[in-house]
Amino acid sequence: MDCAACGKPMIVVEHEKIELDYCVDCSGVWFDAGEIELLLEKMQLESTGLEALHLTGEVASAEKKRRCPICHKKMKKVDLGHEPVIVIDACPDGDGLWFDSGEVGQVVAHLAAQQPGEEDSQERVITFLGEVFKFQE
């Protein structure tokens, strides 16, 4: 599968039986439909609304439109509504979500801060994401 941002081939990174497609050139990551929800569920974090992002309206962004690595349609820019606002790309057909470098870590850190849970599990996954996706808290 080729990267939605730079077009280079991505590698598959597996964590707890969840396969993530990662670009070593631009550090972007592709989650197939349902994968980010599975990751957040394993962390015992609420992922409300992520599964329906392809149904939401598009936000204005100066960022270049990306193509879905699955269906190759232009993806929508959607706002996750966090502070600071994180704009990600969602396939209009629901094939998955594209996160630019560091955005996955920002979302996970925000959700972890909002919800009480098992700190060890959260810390383990945040550390994993930090190593793989170059996220720095």
GIPE-V705090 format. One record per pair of residues at least 4 apart in sequence whose C-alpha atoms are under 8 Angstrom apart, sorted by the first residue. I is the first residue (numbers start at 0). J is the second residue. If there is no record, write none. Layout:
i = {I,I}
j = {J,J}
//
This chain:
i = {0,0,0,0,0,1,1,1,1,1,2,2,2,2,2,2,2,2,3,3,3,3,3,4,4,4,4,4,5,5,7,7,8,9,9,9,9,10,10,10,10,11,11,11,11,12,12,12,12,13,13,13,14,14,17,17,17,18,19,19,19,19,19,20,20,20,21,21,21,21,22,22,22,23,25,25,26,26,26,26,26,27,27,27,27,27,27,28,28,28,28,28,28,29,29,29,29,30,30,30,30,30,31,31,31,31,32,32,32,32,32,33,33,33,34,35,36,36,36,36,37,38,39,39,39,39,39,40,40,40,42,42,42,42,43,43,43,43,44,44,44,44,45,45,46,48,51,51,52,52,52,53,53,53,53,53,53,54,55,56,57,57,57,57,58,58,58,58,59,60,64,64,64,64,65,65,65,66,66,66,66,66,67,67,67,67,67,67,67,67,69,70,72,72,73,73,74,74,74,74,75,75,75,75,76,76,76,76,77,77,77,77,78,78,78,78,79,79,79,79,80,80,81,81,81,85,85,87,87,87,87,87,88,88,88,89,89,89,89,90,90,90,98,98,99,100,100,100,101,101,101,101,101,102,103,103,103,104,104,104,104,104,104,104,105,105,106,107,107,108,108,109,110,111,111,111,116,117,118,119,120,121,122,123,124,125,126,127,128,128,128,129,129,129,130}
j = {8,9,20,68,69,6,7,8,9,68,6,7,8,9,21,22,27,68,65,66,67,68,97,25,27,65,66,99,24,25,22,24,22,20,21,22,23,20,21,22,23,18,19,20,21,18,19,20,21,17,18,19,18,19,34,37,38,34,28,29,30,31,34,28,29,30,26,27,28,29,26,27,28,27,99,100,99,100,101,132,133,97,98,99,100,101,132,97,98,99,100,103,132,95,96,97,98,34,35,95,96,97,35,94,95,96,50,93,94,95,96,37,50,95,38,39,40,46,49,50,41,42,43,44,45,46,107,44,45,46,117,120,121,124,116,117,120,121,110,111,114,116,110,114,50,52,55,93,77,89,93,75,89,90,91,92,93,91,77,77,75,76,77,78,75,76,77,78,76,76,73,74,75,76,73,74,88,71,72,73,74,90,71,72,73,74,89,90,94,95,94,94,90,91,90,91,88,89,90,91,88,89,90,91,86,87,88,89,86,87,88,89,84,85,86,87,84,85,86,87,84,85,85,106,109,102,106,96,97,98,99,102,96,97,98,93,95,96,97,94,95,96,102,103,103,132,133,134,105,132,133,134,135,106,107,128,132,108,125,128,129,132,134,135,109,134,110,111,125,112,125,113,114,115,116,121,121,121,122,123,124,125,126,127,128,129,130,131,132,133,134,133,134,135,134}
//
